[in-house]
Amino acid sequence: MDAHRAERLSTALREELYELINFHLEDPRIETVDLPAVELSPDGKRAVVRVSVNGDAVALQKALDALEHAKAFLRGQLAESLDLYRVPDLRFEAASEAGTSAKIESLLKRVKRGRPRDSMPPE
C-alpha cells in the first residue's frame, strides 16, 4: 500500500473510531476514550488502535475488554461509513504515554546538550 494512502486511511480510521466509540457505543465499561494513534500494517490488513482512558489501569482494562467485544460492530460501521471494501482487522492496545513522554524528555535533553546520537546509552 502506498505510504500516503496508508497515512490517510490511518487518520480516517482514527477519526471515525473516535466518533463511533465515544458517541455510538453504549457500553457502560467505556466512558471517555482517547485514540492517540492508529497504526496500519503495510499491507493494510491489520490496524493497531492505541487507546488511552482517563482513570486507572482497571478502567483502561475494562475499556479494552469492551472494545474487543465490540470489534465486529466497529468493523461493520467502518465499512459503511468509510466505504471500504476490506476493513483492517482491529487490535486494541493501551497507549504507553509514560514511555513516550520519558523518551521525549531524553531526546530534548540530548538536543540541548548537543550530544550525538551514538553517545546515548541503550534503553
N, C-alpha and C positions, 0 to 999 in steps of 0.2 A: 504494500500500500504506500502511496506517495506520502511523504512526511507532512506536507501541507494539508492534505486531506485528513490524515490521522489527527493532526492538531485541531482542525475544525470539528471533526467528529467527536473528539475528546471533550472539547469545550461545549458542544451541543448536548452531549450526554450528561455532563456535569450540571448544566443549567436545567435541563428537563428533569433529571433525577431529583435535584433540589426542590423543584416545584412539586413533583409527584409525592415525594416523601413528606415534606412539611405541610402540604395543603390538601392532599387527597387521601393519604393513608390515615386510617382511623384506629390504629393500634395503640392501646394505652401505654405500651412499653416504649414508644417513640415520642419524645417531647420535641425539642428543637434540635435538629441535626444540621451540622455544617459539613459541606463536602469540599475540602481544600483542593483535592485533585482527583482526576480520573486518568489513569494510565492505560493506554490502549496498546495491545501487543502489536508487533509489526505486521502480522497477517490480519489483524482486525477481528480475530475470533474470540479474544478474551479481553476483559476490561477489569482492572483493579480499581475499586472505588474506595478512596481514603475517607474515613468517617471520623468526625470529632463531635463530642457532646459536652455541653456544659453540665458538669457534675463529676461524680466519682467513677471509679472503674466498674462498679456494679451497674450504674446507669448506662455506661458505654457497652458493657456486655449484653445487657437487655436489649439495647437498640440494635446491636449487631445480630442477635438472635432473631429479632422481629424482622429485620431487613432480609435475612436469609430465608425466613418463612415467606416473605412477600416477593421473593425474587421472580417467580413466574409471572405474577401480576405486573410487576415493574417492566419486565421484558416485553410483555404484550402491549402495555401502554406506550413504551418507547417505539415499538414497531409502528404503531398507529400514528403517533404524533410526529415522529421524525421521518416517516415514510421510508423505513429501511427494509430492504429485502432480507438481510441477515443481521440480526441483532447480536452483538457480542455477549458471551456468557459473562455474567456479573459475579465478581468476588468482592465481598466487603471486608475491609481491614481497618483497624484503628490507625488513625493518623498519629505519627510519632512527633508531636510538636516539641517535646523536651529535647530529643536528639537533634532536631533541626535547629532549634534556637542555640544550642550549645555549639553546633558546627558553625553557625553564622558568626557567633561571638569569636570563635577561634580564627576564622578567616579574617574578620575585621581587625583583630589584634595583630595578625601576621602582616596584613597590608600596612597597618600603622607603623610597625617596626621596620618594614621594608625588607623582610626576610624572604628569601626564595623558597619555593615550594619544597625542595629536597631537604631542607633543614628541619622540617616538621617531623616529630616522632610519629610512628604508625599508631593508629587508633585501635 
